[in-house]
Amino acid sequence: MSLTGNPYHMGILILLVSCLLFTGTVTAQGIQAYLGDTIPLSGYSPTSPYVYLFLTGPNLPENGVALNNINLHADEGGFTKVAVDGGNDMWSYKWGTNSLGGRLDAGTYTIWVVDSPDDLSHLANDNYATISVTLGSPTLSIDNAGTPVQPPSLEVSSEPDYASVSVDGQYLGKTPFSTDNLGVGTHTVTVSKFGYMPYSTNASLVNDMTTVINATLPIETGALAVTTTPSGANISIDGENVGTSPATIADLAPGNYTVSVTKDGYNPSEQQVTISPELTLRLAIALEPVSPLAAALPLKTPGPMAGILLGLCAAVAAIAYCRQGLR
């Protein structure tokens, strides 16, 4: 606070502070209020029919601005002019900190009350008083006293349904599952079902909140390991080529499959197999070579012609045998 000029400065200052006692908080450093508050000001001024109010502070022009419009500069005639009551030499003004033609930053400001329209740089011959005002940002708090606290709850669903739910290693039930008997904190939740890969996650449970877990369980797969004698045979599963022996075919869903093995010069082999989850089925196949007689036949000989040729060959062999016996 600053005083200069005649003795009336003290009267203005005392009345200004006493009025401000009704809003905000008064300290040795001035007034503390919130942005948006309306602060009533008043004082005593017997030396002039008007008082002129202006404001200085953070990010404002050095010589001040009008109290009711921060766009009006005091050194350009921008003041908040307030009439003094001639009957008792009192003046009063309500400063609305939310109607200033702009936005003030949170911080400490100085209100100047002068008996002449002079800015901060021309107060040498004026009667004036000041007070410091600290404006803070509004805050919000919620009083939960008396409000009952709800325990945390947990809801678990799964795809497929009816899977087992364990919390911290203890089995609690099947999906869809819900409980509010678990304490606040982090818990390990495991969802499992036969034939599917298990799902596990950490769940943080908080009062007045429901934690929801949606678990998708992948199907457990098996594998097929195929070896052939000789090796290098082509392998097909349900008609789809999957490689050359020896080979291991992984990620097969549980179930029945048809395995076909082919190799040039050998009779093809076809077998039915059953794949189980998390197991590797080992299949060893010994390929039989194609007979020399069958190998001598043209590959594209029609069926009837091949039968005639085989019959002729058999007749020739029988004749040769008979001749050999006559000798």
PyMOL commands that set and color helices and strands:
alter all, ss='L'
color gray80, all
select helices_A, chain A and resi 8-20+74-76+120-122+292-296+303-326
alter helices_A, ss='H'
color red, helices_A
select strands_A, chain A and resi 3-4+25-27+30-34+38-44+50-56+65-66+69-73+80-83+90-96+107-114+128-136+153-159+164-167+170-174+177-179+185-192+199-205+210-216+222-229+234-237+240-244+247-252+255-262+269-275+280-286
alter strands_A, ss='S'
color yellow, strands_A
deselect
rebuild
show_as cartoon
